[in-house]
């Protein structure tokens, strides 16, 4: 253990001698938060909408037909059906659906009588642009349906959409916070274990390891542990600064238990990405390779993570990649914890995937690194 901690101490000391690296790891994600939060927008597609139709009248049927037409045409929504309102809302809360449209049993009757009909639209407002798009699509559909039927009595208020945000209001820049945390983790893992390993090879320091009583396992685990410590501190710092900049009072939305859950997800994400960096960059022997591949890997993993743009609106091949993208699971888990008040009981799939990804990548990294020495 003394030998192991000697490696940890050496790597920590080397990192603290480079304040520019620490500063860039913190500042770059925060710049993304400010810039993207005010400039990135887009037209969305394939937003999952579940319909609970408790009315067998003509108006309710026509609402469903119009939404299916939008699904087949513009493709903005993807329609699902549920018979139970509770299951539909549960699906929205767990992230299975972006919204739930409830057609009450007296909707058509009230419309025919000219009394005006009300429908309920429950939205997952933690993804701001998805909720905004669904709200606009449903409202536009209801305007067109009013002119298709002639009521028995003089028309009243028409169709009224009662949209309900299931969670506390989240602005677009605030919704980017999980993404910038993951970006901080990515930059931290890139500039600690993997980069230091490449630098050791470039400077010939790795050969001196063979003259010490250190085992290969000591070296690998020491680099991993130091990288986890540094990156976790950076990610937590970005979490607090990001919430402060975007106007979220973190103690109002997170209990000590949910904060602990967030830290656990950060650590698992860090372990997985450090292992991945060792696997990808383990054979590199020049720091320039790290710089070139770093930007490339950031684009590949960050933008398809759902941090900025909903995964449902990606093309099919990119949605498939998102299913194996560890950053997508990290973003979903942190969004659930930060904005939905969730804990580990609400992100089981994310937790399992990140844990398995960390185990697999670290195992491969250890075996491949031992062969390199």
Secondary structure, DSSP 4 states (H G I P E B T S, - for coil): -HHHHHHHHHHHHHHHT-HHHHHHHHHHHHHHHHHHHHH-------EEEEEEE---SHHHHHHHHHHHHHHHTT--EEEEE-S-HHHHHHHHHTTS-SEEEEE-TTHHHHHHTTS-EEEEEEE-TTSHHHHHHHHHHHHHHHHHHTTTS--SS---S-EEEEEEESSS---HHHHTHHHHHHHHHHHHHIIIIIHHHHHHHHHTGGGGGGGSS--HHHHHHHHHHHHHHHHHHHHHHHHHHHHHHHT--HHHH--HHHHHHHHHHHHHHHHHHHHHHHHHHTT--SHHHHHHHHHHHHHHHHGGGTSSS-GGGS-HHHHHHHTT-HHHHHHHHHHHHHHH---GGG-HHHHHHHHHHHHHHHHHHHHHHHHH-
